[in-house]
């Protein structure tokens, strides 16, 4: 007999078109019914709580007295919880965020009992090729999901092994029809049979054993109390099948007996049978950019800085850092970070990001202050400390502020050497803004705030201190206005329309019309971009830009202001009526001694229903792009061949080659390449006739959550047809990205390292005798300069350095975003009594050899390694 595993569950979106508080009220109601059924009916053996512990966190905030009831049910194996904290998105959420989602989800779960060891993501919009490796890093060998697969990946079966490039593998049970086919099963036999017949046809066709799953649940669905009546009717209607309540682990136990399951690789982003929303990566760009910025602040700056502080004797604030992670992970649920929500919910999401960034910034400032305040020196001058949070020495151009009462000063290092600097700005600062106690006692003498630039070598994973020394000399600068910028690597001028003309000295190649703007109508919704049929796009070819070019001894700066006239909404766009505009203010910085062009964009949007992109022509006609995903990179075709037949095959969604990245995308040949690095927008497409131009989405502007019968997505609306005027993105938006040219291919040039450096700027701290927030001396003495560790190979990319959650050791994580196996090698500048390779769950796996405080670990292509020190 065929076995039908009926699995009671609920899919719990904490928020969507409804708010978190609305769903919490339902949760309190539903949990009582679930627990009563599990406690009082021995024939009701299991209930799956959607694989995310944030549900329990929300519940216990209201019902803390029920913790023991939950504990007993989990211990008995009846209430099935974990392993995630929230059901994460996999496309625009970084690797460390996904790792922490499992880390904290499992940590919360084990307080109650055994977690469900399944990578359960039934509704995420596409599956990252690196997920098998991440799941294996937590000893998880099973995965359940729904969206993104088709026969193109190598099998038409719904059970298969899924393998990452490093060889990590999980056994997959696909939901071919989603997680809700067993929702609200009717007692009427005719309706029940009509519905189930359609399901069995698909489920039987994809199954590799006699076992199929009928998930009995839906979004926010209460427990189906009449399920036993339904099962009796099913047994009567289908006497050749066995129906019983079950759990997912029972199905995997049967699947593992099948020795002929296929193994497939890659990411799953096909919208043939289910929508993956392959342009959702740019909805609410303000929220997407905030996520990118905060993720990078936590992993690239806060955690390594806290590790340096801990190694010097200060406390590592796990509790504060976990609060930050959980704040942003609430936003990482697929609908939340997808931004396919109501305006009310988006305001909650923005507020969470605001709180998370404020907590992150203040904790970073606290650690910098603790270290700098405790420096062991007899010198009484004010201090300026530079922190380098990468594992190699850096000599970057740094722009920072110095607050002082001095009319003129120089910077000296501990050896008394003067460090050249440039003064960019000098402002008068009210003393009450620094410490209100100053003016409380009648002292109104102003301070000066200097914005300065300097360049010096900063030690690997460490810091260097400078002293602010009184000087009589005039603090001038070498800033001059110019017609073009010339650095060690580039000659850059600006065309009349505000685009850049870049000549690369090393490559002896010119790139013209860089930062050209492209504007088109967006007839889509919060899930998907949808163009207007037969529309003529608007370009910034004929605008007149305001341009100012300056250069000093450290960098060139180009200030470009562009105003692009566009239609005010869809109706006017259809009539070719131009009545609104978008302003783009490019602030371009080109260091004199680095091959990178840094761009800050200030955008002011005055129109609705449109998409704005910037174009970076490369002159490289490539069949594929290279961009990063979690702990590695992925190659994607610049043109998806399914575009030729998606209509004939009745795909749910047109497979435009609009893709996500995390920190970079590049086009290259064997000789050279051009890449875009990002600390904000994470959406790109390769465009033009030769597919040689990188189009970076700056923002999309739409006014509805879901819409039906779209050009790219025919049929029913996704979500619901709810107005979302805030998603029109009227007003101001700030984005950060950079352009990098290089010799060789994207992977050979290891653009991943350049992206890591770009998103990990040198951090500065200015110590003066005044601070409104007083601290007592710690008694700890810190050195004037310091280096915790240093890489002795130069190919791997640091993912993060943190203190282990439970033990007194460091977690050093790095990965290999190249196409060959390499060695990760590090020297530790501290006494280390034990070095072990660990997994992503911070569990020791293999001892490592340490010689002269150095260890070496082989790292495969697209593999992440964790070392416990």
N, C-alpha and C positions, 0 to 999 in steps of 0.2 A: 504493500500500500504506500502511496505517496504520503509523506508526513508534512502537515501544515503547522508550522510553529507560529502560534498567535502570541505576539509579544506586546503586553500592555506598556504604554509609555505616554509621555506628553512631550511635545516639542515646545520649549519655553523661550520665546523671544522676550527678553526682559523689556524691550521697547521696540516700537515699529511705527505704525500709525497711531498707536496708543502709547501712553507714557509708562515709565517704570512703576510709578505709584499705582496706576490703574491695574497693571498686571500683578502687583504685589497683593492687592486686595483679593484678586481671584486666587492667587497662590495660597494665601492663608486658608481660604475656603476649600480649595482642592486638596491640599495636603492632609487636612483632617479626614476627608473621605478616603483618600489613599491609605492612610495609616489604619483607619478603622477596618477597611477591607482586609489588609494584610494581617492585622492582629486577630481578627475574628473569623476569618474564613480559611480553613486549612486547605481548601481546594484552589485557592488563589495564591500561587506560590511566589510570583515575582512582579515587581514593577520597576521599570527603568526610568530614572529621574534625569533623562536627557543628557547624561554625560558631562554635566557642568555643576561645580559646587557653588557657584555664585547664587544659584537658586536657594540653597540652604542658608547662605549668608543673608539673603533678603528675608527669608522666612524667620530665622532666629532673631533678627532685629525686632520682630514683632512678637514671636513666641519662644523666648529663650527657655521657658519651662519645659518645652517638648524635646530638648536635646537628648534626654535619656531614652525617650520613645524611639527617636530616630536611630540612636546608637544600638538599641536592641534589635531593631529591624534590619539594620545593616549587618550586624554581627550574625544574625540568623540567615543572611544571604537572601532575604526577601526584598528589601529596598536596595536597589542597585545604583550606586553613585560613582561619580568620577568618570574619566581621569582629568578632564579639563577644568579650568576655572570658569572660562566662558568659551562658547563655541566660536573659535577664531576664524577670521578670514585668512586665506593663504596667499593672496595675490599682492596686496599692498601693505602687509604687516611683516616686519622684519623677523629674521631668524631668532634673535635673542628674545623677542616678544613671544614668539610661539613656544620657545623653550621654557620661558618663565610661566606661561599659561599652564603647561603641564606640570612644571615644578611646584607651583603653588596649588594647583588643583589636586595633585597627589598628596601634597602636604596636608591640605584640608581634609582629604578623604580618609587618610590613615588614622586620623583622630577618632573615626567612627568604626572603621573596619576595612575590609578588602575592597580596593577599587575595581571598577570594571576596566580591565586591561585591554581596551579596544580604542583605537583612534577613531572615535565616533564623531563625524562631522556631516550629518545628513543633509545640510542645506547650504554649505559654503559654495560660493560662486566660482567653481573651478578648483582643481587640485594641483598643488605644487609638486614638481618632480622630486623635490628633496624631502617630502613627507615620510617615505619609508625610513630614511636615515634618521630623521628626528624621532620618529616613533621607536625605532630600535634603540636609540639612545636612552630610552626609558624602559627598556625591556618589554616593549609592546610589540607584538608580532601579528596583530589583527587590525583591520581597518574596515570601516563601513562609511560609505558616502553615496551620493546620488548623482551630482551634476558633473558633466564634462566629458564623459566617455562616448565613444562610438566605435563601430567596427574598424575604423581607420587605425586604431591603436594596436590591432593585431588579434582581436578575438571578439566574437559575438556572444560570449558567455558572460554571465554575471558573477562568476566566481573565478578568480585568477590570482596569481602572485604578481605583485607590483614591486619593481626593483629600482633603486637609485643608482647613480653612476658608480658609487663606491662599493656596490654589491649588497647594500642593506636591502632587506626584502620583508614585505608584509603580505599576509593572505587577506584578500579583499572579498567582502560580500557586498556586492553592489545593490542599491535600491533602484531597480530599473524604472519603477513608476513612482518613486519618492517614498517618503516616510509616513504618508498619511492615507494609504489606500484602505486601511482598516478603520478609518474614522467613522464614528456614529453608525455602525452597522445596523441596518433596519431589521425589524422582526418580520415584516411582510416578506413571505417566502419568494414571491415573484420578483419583487424589487431586489431582494438579496441575491437571488440567483443571476439576475440580469447583470448586476454589478460585478459579482465575483467571477462570472464566466469570462469577462473581458480581462480581468487580472490574471487568472490562471493561464490563459493563452500565452501571455507575455512571460510570466514567471516560469512556466514549464519549459518554454523555449530556451531561456537563458540558464537554467539550472544544470549543474553537472552531477547532482546526486538526486535522490528521491526526496530531498528536504527543500522546502520553500518557506519564505517568511511572509506573514501577514501582520504588519505592524499595526496595532490597535491603539491609535492615538493621532493627535493633530495639534496644531498651534493652540496653546492655552486650553486644551480640551480636558474637561473633567473626566474622571474615571467612568468607564461604561459599566454601570452596575448590573445591566441585564446580559452580560457577556455569556453567562452559562446558558441562557435561553437561546442566544444566537448560535452557540456552538452545537446545541441539540438540533437546530434547524439545518445547520451546515452538514452535520453527519447524515441527516435524512436526505438532503439534496445531493450529497456526494458520497455515496457509500463506499467508493473505492479509495477514499482518502481518510487519513487519521487526523483529527483536529485536537489540539491540546495547547494549554497555556505554557509558554516557554520563555527562555531568555536567549540572547544572542550567542553566548558561549556554547550553548548546546548545539547550535547550528555549526559553529566553527569546529567543534569536536568531530562532527560528521564530515565536514569538508576536508579535514586533514587526512582522512582515510583515502581520499582520491589522489592517486599518484600521477595522474595525467593532466593536471591543471596547467594551463599555459602561463608563461611569465612575460609580462610586458613592461615597458619603460616609458619615461617621459611624463610631461605634465598633461592634464586633462582639461582642455579649454574648448571642446567642441559643443556647439549649441544645437546639435542635430535633434536629440530627443528631449532635452531639457535646457532651459535658458541659463547661460552663464554670464550674460550681461557684460560682453567684452568691451564695454566703454564706460563702465561704472567707475573706473579709476579716476575720473576727473569730475564727478559730481561733487558739489560743495568743495571746491578747491581750497577754501579757507580751512576747512576741517582736515582735509587730506594733508595739506602742508603743515598744519600744526602737529599732526601725528608723526610725520617724517622728522620734523625738527626735534620733538620731545624724545622720540625713540633714540635718536642719535645723541642727544644730550645725556641721557641716562647711561647708555652703554659705552659711549666714546669718552665721556668726561666724568660724570659723577662716580660711577663704580670704580674706575681706575684711580681717581683722585682719593676716594675713600680708602682704597687699598694702600696707597702710599701713606696716607695718614695713619692707618692701622699699623703699618710696619714701623712707624715712628713712635707708636705708643698710645695713639688716640683710639677712641671707641669707633667700631664700625656699626653704623646705625641700621641694622637689618630691619627693624620695625618701621622706620621712616621710609626706607627704600621699598619695602613690600607694599606700603600704602600707596606709593607713587605707581608702582607696577599695576596694582589692582585698579587704581583709578583709570589708567589708560586701557587696561584689558577689558573693562566694562564697555569701552568704546570699540573694542576689536571684534565684537560679535559681527557676523556677516552683514546684517542690515544696518548696524550702527556705523561701522567704518565705510560701508558701501554708501551711506548717506541717502538711502531710499526710505526716508522716514518723514513724519510730519514736521512742520516748522517747530512745533512745541518740543518735540524730541531732539531736534538738532540744537536747540538752545541748551538743553540739558547736556548734550555731548560737548558743545563748545565750553560750557562751564566746567565740565570735568577736565577737559584739556587745560583750561586756564588754571585750575587748582593744581593739576599735576605739574604744569610748567613752573608755577610759582614755588611749589614744594621743591622741585628739582633745582631751580635757580638759587633758592635760599640755602639749600643744603650744600651746593657747590661753593657758595660764598662762605659758608660756615667753615668748611674744611680748609679752604684757602686761608682764611683768617687764622684758624687754629695753628696751622703750620707756620705761617709768617710771623704771628705774634710770639711764637716760642723759639725763634731763631737765636742761636747762641752767639751773641756778638756784643762787643763793648761800644760799638758805634751807636750814636744817639740820633742819627738822621732818620728821616722817614724812609720807608722801604718800598720797593716795587719788585714783586716776585713773579717770575714767568714759569708756568707749569706746562711741560710737554708730556702728553698722555699717550704717546706712541712709543713702541719699544726700540727706537733708534734716535740718534741725535738729529736735531732739526735746526735749520737756520732760516726761518720764515720771516717775512715782513709782518710786524705786529703793530696794530693800531690800538692805542689804549688811552686812558685818562690818568692824569696825576693831579691831585688836589693838594694845594700848598698855599702858604702865605708868602712864599718867596717870589720876588719879582723876576728872578732869573735863577736857573739851576742847571746842573749837569747830572748825569747818571754815572756812578762808579760801581764796578763790581768789587768783590771781596779782596781782590789783589790790588785795588786802587786804579785799575785801568779805566779810562773814560770811554763810555759807550756813545758813539755819535747818535744824535736823534734829530728829528724834524718836528717843529711845532706847526700843527695844522690849524689850531684854533686856540684862543685864550678868552675865557669868559669869567666874569665876576660872579661869585656864588655867595648867597646869603649864609652866614654861619649857622642860623637856625635850622637849615636843611641838613647840616652835618650833625649837630648835637644841640638840641634846644637848651641844654644847660649853659651853653656859652652865652647866649643872649639873656638867659635868666639872670645872670649876674652882671648884666649891663655892658657886655663886650659886643660891639656891633661891627668890629673890623671885618671887612670882607675876606673871603678866600678867593683864590684863583683856581679855575679848573682848566688845565691844559689838555688838549687832545694832541697826542704825539705819535710819531712812528719811530720804530727802531728795528734793527736786525742784528741778531747775535745767535751763537750756537747754544742751544738748550739741551741739557743731558737727557738721555733716553729714560722714559718712564720716571720722570723726576722733575726737578725744578732748579732755578738759579735766581739768586737774590741780587738786586741792585740797590744802591743808596742814593737818595735825592740830596744832592750837595749844593749848598748856596754858591752862587757864582755871580761875578760882576759882568760877565760877557753878555753881549746881546744875543738873545735866542731867536735868531732868524731862521729862514728855511731856504731851500734851493728850488722851490716851486716856481715853474715858469709856464706860461701859456704857449701852446705849440699848435701847429697844423696837423701833426701826426705824432704817434708814439713809436719810438724805437727802443727795443730791449735786447737782451742777449739772444732772444729767440724769435722775436716778431718785429715787423713793421706794420702798424695798424693805422688806417685812416678811416674817415667816416664819409659815406656817400651823402648827397643832398637829402635823400629820403630817410636818413637815420640808420641805414644798415652799415655793417662793418666790412671793410676790405682788409683782409688779413694776409700778409706775406710771411710764410714760415721760412726762416733762414736755413734751418737744418734740412728741411725737406726740399727747399727751393721750389715751393708751390704756393700758389695764390688761391685764396678762398674768398669769393665775392658775394655780396648781398646776404651776409650773415645777420641774422635777427630780423629778416623780412617777416612782416605780419601777414597772416592769412585769416580771413573772417568769413564765416558762412552761417546760414540759418540753422537753428537746432529745433526741429519739430519733434523732439524726443521727450523723455521724462527723466525722472531721477535714476532710473535703471540704465538707460541707454541713450546715446547720441543717435539722432536720426536726421539726415540731411533733407533739405527740400528737393523735390524732384526737378531736374534740369536747371538747377540754380547756377548762376555765374558768381563765382567767389570774388570777394573783395580783397585786394592786396594793398600793401603800403608803398607801392612803387612810385606814386606821384605825390606823396605828402612832402611837406617842407618841414624838416626837423630843426629844432633849436639845439645847437651843439656847443659844448665847451670842452677843450682838451688841455690838460695840464700834466706835468711830469716833474718829479723830484728825484733825489738820489736813490729812492727805494722802489718807486712804482709809477706807472702812468695811470691817469684817471680820465675817463671819458664820461661826460654827462650828456645824455641824449633825451630830448623830450619830443614825443611823437603824438599827434592827434589824428586818429583814424575815424573818418565820418562813416556811419553805418545806419541802416534802418532801425527805427525804435522798437519794432516788434515784428512778429511773423506776418501780420497783415500788410504792414508797410513794406516788408521785404518782398512779398509777392507782387506788390505794385511798383517795386524799384524806387520807393520813396525814401530818400536818405534824410532823416530828421534828428538823429542822435549821434553820439560819438563815444569812442573809447580813448582814454589817454594812457600812454605807456611812458614811464620815465625809467630809462635804462641808466643804471650807475655801474660803469664798467671799470674794473681794476685789473691792471696787468703788472705783476711783479717784474722788476727788471731782470731777475736772475732765475726765474722759473717759467716752465712752458705751460702756463695755465692762464686762462682769461676768465676772471670771476665776474659774475653778473648778478646784481640785485635789481629786481623789477618792482616798481611801484605802479600799480594799475588802478585806474579809476574808471569804472564801467557805468555808462549812462543809458544802456540799451537792454532790451529783453530778448530772450529766445534766440541765442546765437552761441557760437563757439569761436574762441580766439586761440590761434596757435602761432608759435614762432618757428621759423624754418632755418635750419643749419645745413646749407649745401656742402657736400663733401667731395663731389667729383668722383666718388667711388661707387661704381655700379656693382652691387653685391646681391647675391641671391638670398642672403640671410643677414640678420642682425645678431649682435651679441649683447645681452643685457644680464644683469645679475638677478638672482633669486636668493633664497635663504642659503647662506654658506657656500655659494658657488655661482655659476653662470649658466645661461641657457641660450642655445642658438634657435632662432625662429625664422621661418621663411618670410621674406618681405612680401610675398603674395601667397595667400592661402588658396590652394588649388580648388577647394570646395566652393569658392566663389563662382566657379563655372557651372556648378550643378546643384547648388543648395536649394534652388526653387523646385527643380525636378524631383529632388529627394524629400521635399517638404520639411526642410529644417525649421526648427523653432526660431532660429535667429541667424541672420546673415553673418558669415564668418570674416568680417573685415579684419585686416591685420593690425588692429589697435591692441596694444599689449601693455602690460605693467612692467616696471623696473623698480628696483629699490634704491640704488645709488648711482647707476650708470647705464648708458646704452652706447654702442659704438658700431660704426661701419669701418671695414678695413679690407685691404688686400695684403699680399705678402710683403709689400714695400712700406706701407704707411697706413695710418688710420686717423679718424676723427671721432671723438667721444664727447658725450654730454654727461657731466656729473651733476647730481641733484641733491639738494637738501630740502626739497619742497615737492614740486609736481612729480608724479611717478607714472605718467602716461606718455606713450610715444607711438608714432607710426612712421614707417619708411615710405616716402611718397615720391612723386614725379615720374616721368616716363621711364627713366632709367633706374628708378628706385635708388637714387643716390643722395637723397635729402632726408635729414632727420627732422620730423615734425614733433615739436614738444607742445603738448596742450597746456595753455596758460589757465584757461577756465572754460567751463560750460555754464550756460545760463538757461534755466528751464523753470516752468511755473506749475508743474503738476507731478505728483508722486508716481502715478501710473497712467498710461495712455494706451488705447487700443489701435490696431491696424496701422502700425508704423511702417515706414519704408524698409527699415532693417529688421523689423520684428513684427510680422503680420499676426493677426489674430487677437486674442483676448488681451486686456491690459495686464501687465505685471503689477502686483500689489492692488491698489484701489485708486480710483480717479479722484484724488484729493488735491485741492489747490495747495501749492507750496510757494507762495510769493517770495519768501526769503531765498529760495534757491535760484532766483533770477540773478543773484550775485551783484546787485546794484551797489555801487560804492567802491571802497578801496580794498585792495588785496596786495600783499607783499610776497614775493617769491624769490628764492635763491637757487641759482644753478651756475655751472661753469662749463667752458669749452676747453678741451684738451686735444692737442695734436701730438702725434708720436710716430716714431719709426716702427716697422713691423706690424703684426696683426694685433687686434684688441687683446687677445689672450696672451700672446707672447710679450706684449708690453705691460701685462699685468695691470690693466686699468683699475681693477678692484683695489689695488693698493693706493693708487692716486685718489680714488673716490673716498677711501677711508681717511686719507690725510685731509682732503677737502672738508669732510664732515667732522674733523677733529681739530679745530683751531687751537693755537696756543692760548692758554688762559692766564690772565693777569690779575694781580691783587696789589692794591696800594694801601699800605699801612701808614696811618697818621695818628697823632696822639688823641684824636677825638673820635668817639663813636657813640651814638645815642643808645645802643644796646651794649651794656657793660658786661665784661667777662672777667672773672678772677683768673690770675695766673695758674697755669696747669701744673707747674713744676717739671714739665717735660722740656728738654732742650733739643732743638732740632738743628741740623747742620745748615750752613749758609747755602750750600748746593748739595744735590742728592740725586742718586739714580738707583731705583729698586731692581731693575732688570734690563737686559739688552738682548736683542736678537743677534745671533751670529750667523744666520742665513738671511736672505733678503727677498724671499719669494712668497712666504705665507702672509696672510692678512689677519691681524689681530681682530678677534670678535669682541672679547671683553676680558677684563681682569677684575675679579671680585673676590670677596671672602666667601668661603663655603657657608651654607645656611646653618649647618649643625656642628661643624668641627672647626678646630683652630688651624685652618690651612687656606691657602689661596686657590682659586680656580682660574687657570689661564686657558683661554679658549682661542683657537686660531683655525684657519681653513685655507684650502688651496684652490683658488679660482683660475687655475691654468689647466692645460691639456695634458700635462705629464706629471708623473709622481715626483715629488720633491721632498726635501727634509726640512722640518721645522726645528730650529736649533736656538736655544736661549742660554744666556749666562745670567745667573742670579747673584746680585750683589749683596746678599745677606746669607747668614748661616741657614742652610736647609738640611734637615736630617733625613728627609724622605721625599722621594719624587715618584709619583705613580700616574699611569694613564688611567683616566676615569671615563665614566659615561656622562651623558647630559644631565642625569639625575644626581650628579656629584658623588657617585659611588665608585670606589677604587676598583680597578679591573686588573691591571698589570703593573708590576714594579718596573721602574725605569732606572737605567744606569746613570749615575751622576759623577762626572770627572771634572775636577777643578771648577766646581759649581756650574758646570755646563751639562745640558742634556740634549739629545737629538731624537726626534720622532719622525719616521717616514709618514708622509701624508699623500694619499691618492688624489687623483683628479676629482674636484668637487667634493672633497671629504672634509669634515670638521673633526678636530681633535680637542679633547679636554685633558689638561694635565693638572694634577693636584699637587701642590707644593706645601 
